[in-house]
Amino acid sequence: MTTHRSTLLYHALALDLVVIATGVGYLFGGDELGLFAAFLVAIAAAAWKGGDEIGLAATAYSVVALVLFFPQSVDTTSLMAFAATGAVVASFARVARNIRRGELPAPRGRALETTPATPATAAAPFAIGLPLLAVVLYTDFSDLLMKNLPVPSMLQPLILLLVVAVWKYRHVARPLDAAVHPVIVVFGLYALAVFASSIWAREARLVDEAFSEVAKACIIAVVAASLASSWKSLERTLTVLVVAATVLAGTSVVQIATGKFFGAFGGLLVPETGNIYGAYASPRAAGPPATDPNAYARILLITIPLAVGLSIAHRRFGARVAFALAAAITTAGTIVTYSRGAMVALIGMAVLLLVAMQVNVKRVGLAVVAATIVLLLLPEAVTGRFGTMRGVLPGNVDGVEIDNSLEKRKLLVGASLGMFDDHPIGGVGAGNYSANFVQYAIRTGSPFMDYHVPGSLEQAHGLYFEAASETGLLGLITITLALLAAVFTSMRSRRLLLGRGDERHAALAMGLGIAVASYMIASLVLHESHLRYMGLYFGLIVAVARLTNAPPDEAAA
């Protein structure tokens, strides 16, 4: 308890020093050199008193302060440079303090005489880092700030700081072991396929943007796998994700139910009015990323299995009820997006959960009855929206009204298949679907080309169609294998944990595995432009595999 209290006091000291540096920064009138000097002094003082962890924390607090209070004086590049410099200053300050105290480093080749850090103390810097990364990624908080203030990106400096922390404590984090895990290796091969497509792409600039996104996702995967150095850290991160999803979903449900379509959280949640079925239009819940209902539905639904897993894992009745309620609220939030792909994924997810939990036939029957009652109580807009999916069935279906959005989806898929047919090995280039869309859409002969707004960017509306058209078989095979490897890795970890009688952690592995499987189902009809979410989940799954294979005393630290 004393150790935790002193750590909190050091963090409070770091915050105080950053507040003082902010005040001093105003005295320099926004001069970048003086501004950075003030914050670097604060970082050095925090590291001198509290060590590396507090120095890195002070650097993170300084980045936030610079973004919020001095947006006109800094940009993403200067923030990255500041974060790297802050990490170096923190290390030098700690070394200087040790020298002052007579704790000189041992000569090369001689063993240190100090007592080695236990896993619990060595893992201390990771207590806040991974949950912070998860919530900033999941809520798209950095992009929201950039959109509303505007300010430079906070995410990249945060990732850089966490990379520094992971490398500094690599004896605990073991980032190289995480980087060579099959899930991340195959994901890296997909990144190479994306990069290679720049050779034949029409617009190399678009390939560079796509490669930047997938490379960032790979780094996030390694960092997340490394930071989750204990079951406590992993469970804390999953809890943060579930809480964030519940808050977002609950707010969306209130917006749709009350008809008060306020822009919550600084415009993060702004319902989008659109066609539901036939001539009926209604507001749809929308949120991060990019305030799109379909993308929003997918990031919500993949937290539902996590909530179920946490509900099973907890022993306290109150916690189990709370997580079960979180799963229900998030399900409701997913439904009011009216995303047909998400609706299909919810059905698949329910089946997977029933199979994984080995629910007996009697309970399955009760579940079917309960589901039937729920379906009867659902608003007509939901059932009508789901009913439009009959329009994708082969042949003419009597009584099915033509749905413009479905016809547009057919056009998008037809164009992607045309690109794949002409470029089966490497595709037309990552990110280049939109650059080639008009050429291939005309070839489909679809009258719904009339709905295309000239100059607008179109997407393949399906991850696998997107991968096939843009990166050919090279990208399609590698991204699919990465997703399958993640699911099978989770299943293997769960099987090993159950074999040891560790049902608590097996439930977490189950939740992550079903989350990625649900993501795969939704990806049949939803494209992906924010691979960072996939990188986070891959990292957490690799963390589960590493913790499953680790000695119990290390994993529990």
DAJOQUI-V929891 format. One line per field, one symbol per residue. phi: phi as a letter, one per 20 degrees, with the letter a starting at -180 (. if undefined). A space follows every 10 residues. Layout:
BEGIN
phi = ???
END
This chain:
BEGIN
phi = .fffffffff ffffffffff fffffffemn ffffffffff ffffffffed nfgfffffff ffgfffffdc fedccfffff ffffffffff ffffffffff enefffggnd ffefffffgf ffegfefdgf gfffffffel fffffffeee cffeffffff ffffffffdf feflfffffe fgffffffff fffffffffd ffcfgffgff fgffffffff ffffffffeb ffffffffff ffffffffff ffffgffeme efeflmnfdc gdfbfdalee dbfdfbafem ldgfffgfff ffefffffff ffffefffff ffffffffff ffffffflef ffffffffff ffffffelff ffffffffff ffffffefff ffffffffff feffnedfne ffdfffffff ffffffffff fecfedmeog megffdfgge ffffmfffff efegnfedcf lrgffffffe cmfgffffff ffffffffff fffffffffe neffffffff gfffffffgf ffffccecdc ffffgffgff ffffffffee ggfffef
END
